[in-house]
Amino acid sequence: MFGLPLHPLVVHFPIVLVVLLPISVAIALWAVRKGATLRRAWAVPLAFAAALTLSTWVALQTGEAQEERVEDVVGEAALHGHEEAAERFLVLSGVLLLVSAVGLVPGSVGRAARFVTAAGALGLVVAGAQVGHSGGALVYRHGAASAYANPEPRGDPGADRVGDLSSSDARRDDSHDRNDR
């Protein structure tokens, strides 16, 4: 999309959803306690859990699709840690989705599942932070974005291009032009 890799665009969905999931669980638990219909109140955290698992799967797929290109820049070892953390996050979010579905069951089994979902949602925040941190390290420490930062030149390879100037070089050139007048 627009010459950008898809993975960095997609990974933000699981990050947002993993933060919203425990909030939605807390609100649903409060609503059920205040007398709201179980199915109606618990449908929201269940939907967040499903969206989290789906968006995590999509993020993992897009990451794997771009793995070869980034691996040439950062190396296999650095990439492997991020991939393992992402796979673990997908499994944990899938398990939590199943547990949260049991939360729709009335009675003590459903109640237990809802409280396990609350604890699991908090645990997923930690697991999500690990995935995000390792992904950030790939980009900012290991230079993963540089795999996409220098696209092939278009047009005449010998022509000067404004995009080749850094912003400080461009400012310097502008100030020289003004001084020459």
C-alpha positions as CSV (number, residue, x, y, z in Angstrom):
1,M,0.0,0.0,0.0
2,F,1.6,3.3,-1.2
3,G,4.9,1.5,-1.3
4,L,4.9,0.8,2.4
5,P,5.0,-2.7,3.9
6,L,1.7,-3.9,5.3
7,H,3.0,-5.3,8.6
8,P,3.7,-2.0,10.3
9,L,0.2,-0.8,9.4
10,V,-1.5,-3.9,10.7
11,V,0.4,-4.4,14.0
12,H,-1.2,-1.4,15.6
13,F,-4.6,-3.1,15.7
14,P,-3.6,-5.8,18.2
15,I,-1.8,-3.2,20.3
16,V,-4.9,-1.1,20.6
17,L,-7.2,-4.1,21.2
18,V,-5.0,-5.6,23.9
19,V,-5.3,-2.4,25.8
20,L,-9.0,-2.1,25.3
21,L,-9.8,-5.7,26.2
22,P,-9.2,-5.5,30.0
23,I,-11.1,-2.2,30.0
24,S,-14.1,-3.8,28.3
25,V,-13.9,-6.8,30.6
26,A,-14.0,-4.5,33.7
27,I,-17.0,-2.6,32.4
28,A,-18.8,-5.8,31.5
29,L,-18.2,-7.3,34.9
30,W,-19.5,-4.1,36.5
31,A,-22.5,-4.1,34.2
32,V,-23.4,-7.7,35.0
33,R,-23.1,-7.0,38.7
34,K,-25.4,-4.0,38.3
35,G,-28.1,-6.2,36.7
36,A,-27.3,-6.0,32.9
37,T,-28.2,-9.0,30.8
38,L,-25.2,-11.3,30.7
39,R,-25.2,-11.9,27.0
40,R,-25.6,-8.3,26.2
41,A,-22.8,-7.1,28.6
42,W,-20.4,-9.9,27.9
43,A,-20.8,-9.7,24.1
44,V,-18.5,-6.6,24.1
45,P,-15.4,-8.2,25.7
46,L,-16.0,-11.3,23.6
47,A,-16.0,-9.2,20.4
48,F,-12.8,-7.5,21.5
49,A,-11.2,-10.9,22.3
50,A,-12.2,-12.2,18.8
51,A,-11.0,-9.0,17.1
52,L,-7.7,-9.3,19.0
53,T,-7.1,-12.9,18.0
54,L,-8.0,-12.1,14.3
55,S,-5.9,-9.0,14.1
56,T,-3.0,-10.8,15.8
57,W,-3.2,-13.6,13.2
58,V,-3.2,-11.0,10.4
59,A,-0.2,-9.2,11.9
60,L,1.7,-12.5,12.1
61,Q,0.9,-13.4,8.5
62,T,2.0,-10.0,7.2
63,G,5.2,-10.2,9.3
64,E,6.0,-13.6,7.9
65,A,5.4,-12.3,4.4
66,Q,8.0,-9.6,4.9
67,E,10.4,-11.7,6.9
68,E,12.9,-12.4,4.1
69,R,13.4,-8.8,3.1
70,V,13.9,-7.6,6.7
71,E,16.0,-10.6,7.6
72,D,18.6,-9.4,5.1
73,V,19.0,-6.2,7.1
74,V,18.6,-7.3,10.7
75,G,19.7,-10.9,10.7
76,E,17.8,-14.0,11.6
77,A,18.5,-14.0,15.4
78,A,16.9,-10.7,16.1
79,L,13.9,-11.4,14.0
80,H,13.4,-14.9,15.5
81,G,12.8,-13.4,19.0
82,H,10.1,-11.1,17.7
83,E,8.5,-13.9,15.7
84,E,8.4,-16.2,18.8
85,A,6.9,-13.6,21.0
86,A,4.2,-12.9,18.3
87,E,3.4,-16.6,18.0
88,R,3.1,-16.9,21.7
89,F,0.8,-13.9,21.8
90,L,-1.4,-15.4,19.1
91,V,-1.8,-18.6,21.1
92,L,-2.5,-16.8,24.3
93,S,-5.1,-14.6,22.7
94,G,-6.8,-17.6,21.1
95,V,-7.0,-19.4,24.4
96,L,-8.4,-16.3,26.0
97,L,-11.0,-16.0,23.3
98,L,-12.2,-19.6,24.1
99,V,-12.2,-18.8,27.8
100,S,-14.1,-15.6,27.3
101,A,-16.7,-17.5,25.2
102,V,-17.4,-19.7,28.2
103,G,-18.1,-16.5,30.0
104,L,-21.5,-16.4,28.3
105,V,-22.5,-19.5,30.2
106,P,-24.8,-18.6,33.2
107,G,-23.9,-19.8,36.6
108,S,-20.6,-20.5,38.4
109,V,-18.7,-21.9,35.3
110,G,-19.5,-18.7,33.4
111,R,-18.6,-16.5,36.4
112,A,-15.3,-18.3,36.8
113,A,-14.6,-17.9,33.1
114,R,-15.3,-14.2,33.2
115,F,-12.9,-13.7,36.1
116,V,-10.2,-15.8,34.4
117,T,-10.8,-13.7,31.3
118,A,-10.2,-10.5,33.4
119,A,-6.9,-11.9,34.7
120,G,-5.9,-13.3,31.3
121,A,-6.6,-9.9,29.6
122,L,-4.2,-8.3,32.0
123,G,-1.6,-11.0,31.3
124,L,-2.1,-10.4,27.5
125,V,-1.2,-6.7,28.0
126,V,2.2,-7.9,29.3
127,A,2.6,-10.4,26.4
128,G,1.6,-7.7,23.9
129,A,4.2,-5.3,25.4
130,Q,6.9,-7.9,24.9
131,V,5.9,-8.3,21.2
132,G,5.7,-4.6,20.7
133,H,9.1,-4.0,22.4
134,S,10.8,-6.6,20.3
135,G,9.3,-5.2,17.2
136,G,10.4,-1.7,18.2
137,A,13.9,-3.0,18.8
138,L,13.9,-4.4,15.3
139,V,13.0,-1.1,13.8
140,Y,14.9,1.4,16.0
141,R,18.0,-0.7,17.2
142,H,18.5,-3.1,14.3
143,G,17.3,-0.8,11.5
144,A,14.5,-3.1,10.1
145,A,12.8,-0.1,8.4
146,S,15.9,0.4,6.3
147,A,14.9,-2.6,4.2
148,Y,12.1,-0.3,2.8
149,A,13.8,3.1,3.2
150,N,15.9,3.1,0.1
151,P,13.7,2.2,-2.8
152,E,15.2,1.8,-6.3
153,P,15.7,5.2,-8.0
154,R,13.1,6.0,-10.6
155,G,13.7,7.9,-13.8
156,D,17.2,9.0,-14.9
157,P,19.7,7.6,-12.4
158,G,22.2,10.5,-13.0
159,A,19.7,13.2,-12.4
160,D,19.8,15.1,-9.1
161,R,16.8,14.5,-7.0
162,V,15.5,16.8,-4.3
163,G,14.6,13.8,-2.1
164,D,18.3,12.9,-1.9
165,L,19.0,16.0,0.2
166,S,18.6,15.8,3.9
167,S,16.4,18.5,5.5
168,S,19.5,20.2,7.0
169,D,21.2,20.2,3.6
170,A,18.1,21.7,2.0
171,R,17.9,24.4,4.6
172,R,21.6,25.2,4.0
173,D,21.1,25.4,0.3
174,D,18.1,27.7,0.8
175,S,20.1,30.1,3.0
176,H,22.9,30.2,0.5
177,D,20.4,31.2,-2.2
178,R,19.0,34.0,-0.1
179,N,22.5,35.3,0.7
180,D,23.5,35.3,-3.0
181,R,20.6,37.7,-3.9
